[in-house]
Amino acid sequence: MRVLVAGASGLIGSALVGSLRGNGADVARLVRREARQPDEFSWDPEGFGVPDEALEGVDAVVSLGGVGVGDRRWSGHFRQELRDSRITPTQVLADAIADSDVGVFLSASATGFYGDTGDRETTEGDGPGAGFLADLAVDWEAAAQPAAAQARVALLRTGPVLSPKGGFLAKLRPLVKAGLGGRLGNGRQFLPWISLRDEVAAIEYLLDHDISGPVNLTAPIPVRFGEFVSTYGTVLHRPTRLAVPAAALRLVGGDMAREMILGSARVVPKVLTDSGFEFTDATLLDALTWTR
């Protein structure tokens, strides 16, 4: 199988490229600079788009790009940057795939699609929620749809990814190690996490299985944030007794804190589990022990 990956330099993309190659796939990468390696193709979503030669002989395209939503406070300029880094590149890729022989398009999305769902278990059959992240995910997914004229399209609604380096734990790990971990808000908000190795395995699984539409890339057992931090403290042998009031988080982080930290998303991977996918890190303890 020949796979073209956009966003190959990110946390998920770099791990995916390595895993695909280790499993015998022929992998090429789309890069937004001058191509320097034989496996690279330069592209410019805002300019010349995707070069025809990048899609020659390609069986599947995986799109994983996008500026990190938690990188900084959501100013008006940063909100536009978040949209521009996702929607335009996805639309350009989808249009190019529609005019090609590519058979599969896996396009990144996020569990933010569902908004704040409280304690309600949420599956791929649920509609979009309210808020900036939900609106962003709706438009992001819509941008991928033109590819369906030619290819099977699956939308990767990914939760916070747990990795030994980078990702969701990059900011949390030093705090917990310093004994500064604890509850954020009331700590009862659900967190739909997934380990990096299960994220990569799920993407590879979707390349090989006839599954289309939205797919929740989350572990089968979402946990409340208080439990998450407590378990992490146990794994790192550190206390997690501190607490940050919700009001303080909203004051510092604004809408970003309200939607990403205080919002609850009890999202489960029904499509994956119903199709027979098996998680390596089905429990939070498994995942956090691996990332230690």
C-alpha positions in Angstrom: 0.0 0.0 0.0 1.2 3.5 -0.8 0.1 6.1 1.7 0.5 9.9 1.5 0.5 11.7 4.8 -0.1 15.4 5.4 1.0 16.6 8.8 3.7 13.9 9.0 6.0 16.0 11.2 3.5 16.3 14.1 3.2 14.0 17.2 0.7 11.6 15.5 2.0 12.0 12.0 5.6 11.1 12.8 4.5 8.1 14.8 2.2 7.0 12.1 4.8 7.2 9.3 7.3 5.2 11.4 4.6 2.5 12.1 3.4 2.3 8.5 6.9 1.8 7.2 7.7 -0.7 9.9 4.6 -2.7 8.7 5.8 -2.6 5.1 3.9 0.3 3.6 5.3 2.8 1.1 4.9 6.2 2.7 5.2 9.6 1.1 4.9 13.0 2.9 3.4 16.3 2.0 5.5 19.2 3.3 4.8 22.9 3.4 8.4 23.8 2.4 10.8 22.8 -0.4 11.0 19.0 -0.6 14.4 17.8 0.6 14.0 14.0 0.7 12.9 11.5 -2.0 9.7 10.7 0.0 8.6 14.3 0.2 6.3 16.4 -2.0 6.0 20.2 -1.5 2.5 21.6 -1.5 0.9 24.9 -0.8 -2.8 24.8 0.2 -3.2 28.6 -0.3 -1.3 28.6 -3.6 -0.5 25.9 -6.1 -2.2 23.2 -4.1 -1.3 19.5 -4.3 1.1 18.6 -7.2 -0.3 15.8 -9.4 2.8 13.7 -9.0 2.2 13.5 -5.2 -1.0 11.4 -5.8 0.3 9.2 -8.5 0.0 5.5 -7.4 -1.3 6.5 -4.0 -3.9 4.2 -2.4 -4.7 6.3 0.6 -4.2 9.8 2.0 -4.1 10.7 5.7 -4.5 14.3 6.7 -3.4 15.2 10.2 -2.4 18.9 10.0 -3.6 21.8 12.2 -2.2 24.2 14.8 -2.7 22.9 18.3 -5.9 24.3 19.9 -4.3 24.5 23.3 -1.2 26.3 22.2 -2.4 29.7 23.5 -5.4 31.8 24.5 -8.1 32.0 21.9 -7.7 35.6 20.6 -9.7 36.5 17.4 -6.5 36.1 15.4 -5.6 32.7 16.9 -9.1 31.4 16.3 -8.7 32.3 12.6 -5.3 30.6 12.6 -6.9 27.4 14.0 -9.5 27.5 11.2 -7.1 28.3 8.4 -4.7 25.6 9.4 -7.4 22.9 9.2 -10.2 23.9 6.8 -8.3 25.2 3.7 -5.7 22.4 3.6 -8.4 19.7 4.1 -10.6 21.3 1.3 -7.6 21.4 -1.1 -6.7 17.8 -0.4 -10.3 16.6 -0.7 -10.7 18.4 -4.1 -7.4 16.9 -5.4 -8.5 13.4 -4.2 -11.8 13.8 -6.0 -9.9 14.2 -9.3 -7.5 11.2 -8.6 -7.5 7.5 -8.3 -7.0 7.5 -4.5 -9.4 5.1 -2.8 -9.2 6.1 0.9 -9.1 9.5 2.6 -8.7 9.6 6.4 -9.2 13.2 7.6 -8.4 14.5 11.1 -11.2 15.9 13.3 -11.7 16.0 17.1 -14.0 15.0 19.9 -14.6 18.7 20.3 -17.3 18.1 17.6 -19.6 17.1 20.4 -19.2 20.1 22.7 -19.9 19.7 26.4 -21.9 16.5 26.8 -21.8 16.3 30.6 -22.3 12.8 31.9 -24.0 11.5 28.8 -22.2 8.7 26.9 -21.6 10.0 23.4 -21.1 8.0 20.2 -20.6 8.7 16.5 -24.4 8.8 16.2 -24.6 12.0 18.2 -24.8 15.4 16.5 -22.6 18.4 17.0 -22.5 20.5 20.2 -22.2 24.2 20.7 -19.1 26.3 21.0 -16.0 27.3 19.0 -14.5 23.8 19.0 -17.7 22.2 17.8 -18.2 24.7 15.0 -14.6 24.3 14.0 -14.9 20.5 13.8 -18.2 20.7 11.8 -16.5 22.9 9.2 -13.3 20.8 9.2 -15.3 17.7 8.5 -17.4 19.4 5.8 -14.1 20.4 4.0 -13.3 16.7 3.6 -16.5 15.7 2.0 -15.7 16.5 -1.7 -13.3 13.5 -1.6 -16.2 11.2 -1.2 -16.9 11.5 -4.9 -13.9 9.2 -5.4 -12.7 7.8 -2.1 -13.9 6.2 1.1 -13.8 9.0 3.7 -13.4 8.4 7.4 -13.3 11.3 9.9 -10.9 10.8 12.8 -12.5 12.4 15.9 -9.5 12.2 18.1 -9.4 12.9 21.9 -6.4 14.1 23.9 -3.5 11.9 22.9 -1.2 10.5 25.6 2.4 10.1 24.6 5.8 9.6 26.4 6.8 12.9 24.7 4.6 15.9 23.6 0.9 15.9 23.3 -1.6 16.4 26.2 0.9 15.3 28.9 3.6 17.7 27.9 2.3 20.5 30.1 0.8 18.2 32.8 3.8 16.0 33.4 6.1 18.6 34.9 3.4 19.9 37.2 2.6 16.5 38.5 6.2 15.6 38.9 6.7 18.8 40.9 3.8 17.8 43.2 1.6 20.6 41.7 -1.0 18.3 40.1 -4.6 18.3 41.2 -8.2 18.9 40.3 -9.2 21.5 37.8 -12.6 22.9 38.5 -14.7 20.3 40.2 -12.7 17.5 38.6 -15.9 15.7 37.5 -15.6 16.6 33.8 -15.0 13.5 31.5 -11.8 13.4 29.5 -11.9 11.2 26.3 -8.2 10.2 26.2 -6.3 7.8 23.9 -2.7 6.6 23.9 -0.5 7.5 21.0 0.1 3.9 20.1 -3.6 3.1 20.0 -4.2 6.3 17.9 -1.7 5.1 15.4 -3.0 1.5 15.4 -6.6 2.8 14.9 -5.6 4.9 11.9 -3.8 1.9 10.4 -6.9 -0.3 11.1 -9.1 2.2 9.3 -6.8 2.1 6.3 -7.4 -1.6 6.0 -11.1 -1.8 6.9 -14.2 -0.7 5.0 -15.3 2.0 7.5 -16.4 5.4 6.5 -17.9 8.5 8.2 -17.1 9.7 11.7 -14.9 7.4 14.0 -14.2 8.3 17.6 -10.5 7.7 18.3 -10.7 7.5 22.0 -10.1 4.8 24.6 -13.1 2.7 25.6 -13.2 4.0 29.1 -13.2 7.8 29.4 -12.5 9.0 33.0 -13.2 12.1 35.0 -10.4 14.6 35.1 -10.0 14.2 38.9 -9.4 10.5 38.4 -7.1 11.1 35.5 -4.8 13.4 37.6 -5.0 11.1 40.6 -4.0 8.1 38.5 -1.1 10.0 37.0 0.1 11.0 40.4 0.1 7.3 41.4 2.1 6.3 38.3 4.6 9.1 39.0 4.6 8.6 42.8 3.6 12.2 43.4 0.7 13.8 45.4 -2.1 15.4 43.5 -4.0 17.3 46.3 -4.1 20.8 44.8 -7.1 22.3 43.2 -7.7 25.2 40.8 -11.2 26.8 40.9 -13.1 27.0 37.7 -13.4 30.8 38.0 -9.6 31.1 38.0 -9.3 28.9 35.0 -11.9 30.9 33.1 -10.2 34.2 34.1 -6.8 33.0 32.7 -7.9 30.9 29.8 -11.2 32.3 28.7 -13.2 30.2 26.2 -10.2 27.9 25.8 -10.4 26.9 29.4 -14.2 26.7 29.4 -14.3 24.3 26.4 -11.1 22.4 26.6 -10.5 22.1 30.4 -13.9 22.5 32.1 -16.1 21.0 29.4 -17.0 17.3 29.8 -17.0 14.8 26.9 -17.9 11.2 27.8 -17.0 10.0 24.3 -16.7 6.3 23.5 -15.3 4.6 20.3 -18.4 2.6 19.3 -17.5 2.3 15.6 -14.1 0.9 16.5 -15.2 -1.5 19.2 -18.2 -2.7 17.2 -15.9 -3.5 14.2 -13.5 -5.6 16.3 -10.6 -3.2 17.0 -8.6 -4.1 20.1 -7.0 -1.5 22.2 -3.5 -2.0 23.7 -4.2 0.6 26.3 -7.8 0.0 27.2 -7.4 1.5 30.7 -5.9 4.7 31.8 -3.4 3.0 34.1 -2.1 1.0 31.1 -1.7 4.2 29.0 -0.1 6.3 31.8 2.3 3.5 32.8 3.4 3.3 29.1 4.0 7.0 28.9 6.0 7.2 32.2 
